[in-house]
Amino acid sequence: MATDTTEEPVGQRLGELVLTSSHVEEFLHDLSVEAAKELSAVGLQVSCSVTLVRRKKAATAASSDNRARAMDEVQYAFQDGPCLSAIRQDTTIHAPDLRTEDRWPEYLAAVNQGTLESVLAVPIPLDGDARAALNLYSDGKDAFPADAVAAAERFAREASTSLRLALRIAQLTDARDDLATAMASRTVIDLAAGAIMSQNRCSQDTAMQILKSASSTRNIKLRDVAARVVASVAGDAPVTTHFDA
């Protein structure tokens, strides 16, 4: 089993993934691929996925391959299985031999039709209401010995830190984009108000009331109403800019 003997290299690699990923989904995909590679052995391929639970709904955020995603989907269908148990119980769930396993009967009945034999699921602590788990699947019986379980738990710990950072970066990026959009909207609205002030020879407060009234009456966002006014003034749209005060 190709595992690290220290935690530092794992943390460094995951930290680098955060910095080089363009969004959270890309980071989680790279994390899944890295974990699958780390925990696979010669002749024993491991598939990996990350389950995220938000607003009480579980979904696969990323996977190293289609098999891991498919195995996750079986759990979601029955609302039961190793990864969901790991999240609900906030503890590592290890099923070394699914053919002798008696937990999750419906899930087992579905997956035992295939070649899946071992599952390991490790919770990933997150902030707030969001919860996550690192899911590992293998065709081999007893595919996750003690050192592999320890490595997976190490991945989950490091993934927790890195994922929190990735989510924080995503939130800051979204906030920046929202601010840019808000500033752009404010500019359009101000321009439209200026056009109405000029045409109606009214105050800015009156011009804003005219815009808001048009927005409510036509059931159109204020920014869209303003954009139509500005486009009409610029000669780009056949929309009248004259509003009665």
NORURUR-V203154 format. One record per residue. N is the residue number from 1. RES is the residue in one small letter. OMEGA is omega in whole degrees, -180 to 180 (999 if undefined). Layout:
n = <N:N>
res = <RES:RES>
omega = <OMEGA:OMEGA>
//
This chain:
n = <1:2:3:4:5:6:7:8:9:10:11:12:13:14:15:16:17:18:19:20:21:22:23:24:25:26:27:28:29:30:31:32:33:34:35:36:37:38:39:40:41:42:43:44:45:46:47:48:49:50:51:52:53:54:55:56:57:58:59:60:61:62:63:64:65:66:67:68:69:70:71:72:73:74:75:76:77:78:79:80:81:82:83:84:85:86:87:88:89:90:91:92:93:94:95:96:97:98:99:100:101:102:103:104:105:106:107:108:109:110:111:112:113:114:115:116:117:118:119:120:121:122:123:124:125:126:127:128:129:130:131:132:133:134:135:136:137:138:139:140:141:142:143:144:145:146:147:148:149:150:151:152:153:154:155:156:157:158:159:160:161:162:163:164:165:166:167:168:169:170:171:172:173:174:175:176:177:178:179:180:181:182:183:184:185:186:187:188:189:190:191:192:193:194:195:196:197:198:199:200:201:202:203:204:205:206:207:208:209:210:211:212:213:214:215:216:217:218:219:220:221:222:223:224:225:226:227:228:229:230:231:232:233:234:235:236:237:238:239:240:241:242:243:244:245>
res = <m:a:t:d:t:t:e:e:p:v:g:q:r:l:g:e:l:v:l:t:s:s:h:v:e:e:f:l:h:d:l:s:v:e:a:a:k:e:l:s:a:v:g:l:q:v:s:c:s:v:t:l:v:r:r:k:k:a:a:t:a:a:s:s:d:n:r:a:r:a:m:d:e:v:q:y:a:f:q:d:g:p:c:l:s:a:i:r:q:d:t:t:i:h:a:p:d:l:r:t:e:d:r:w:p:e:y:l:a:a:v:n:q:g:t:l:e:s:v:l:a:v:p:i:p:l:d:g:d:a:r:a:a:l:n:l:y:s:d:g:k:d:a:f:p:a:d:a:v:a:a:a:e:r:f:a:r:e:a:s:t:s:l:r:l:a:l:r:i:a:q:l:t:d:a:r:d:d:l:a:t:a:m:a:s:r:t:v:i:d:l:a:a:g:a:i:m:s:q:n:r:c:s:q:d:t:a:m:q:i:l:k:s:a:s:s:t:r:n:i:k:l:r:d:v:a:a:r:v:v:a:s:v:a:g:d:a:p:v:t:t:h:f:d:a>
omega = <-176:-180:178:178:177:-178:-173:-180:179:-180:179:-178:-179:176:178:178:179:-175:-177:-180:-178:178:-174:-178:178:178:-179:176:180:177:180:179:-179:-180:179:179:-177:-172:175:177:179:179:-179:-176:178:174:-176:175:175:177:175:175:177:-176:177:179:-180:178:177:-178:-179:178:179:179:-176:-179:-180:180:180:179:175:-176:178:179:-179:-179:-180:-177:-179:179:-175:-175:178:176:179:180:-177:-177:-179:179:178:178:-178:176:-173:-178:-177:-177:176:-178:179:173:176:-173:-179:178:-179:180:-180:-174:-179:174:179:-176:-179:-178:-178:177:175:180:-177:179:176:-178:177:178:176:-177:-179:177:-176:176:173:-175:-178:-177:178:176:-175:175:-180:-176:-176:176:-174:-179:178:177:179:179:179:178:176:177:-178:178:180:179:178:179:-177:-179:176:178:180:179:179:178:180:179:179:178:179:179:178:-180:179:179:179:179:180:179:178:179:-179:180:180:-179:179:178:180:178:178:179:180:177:-179:-177:-175:-179:-178:179:178:179:179:179:179:177:178:179:-179:178:178:179:-179:-177:-177:-179:-180:179:-178:-179:-179:176:-180:-180:179:178:-179:179:179:178:-180:180:-178:-179:-179:-180:-179:179:-177:177:176:-180:999>
//
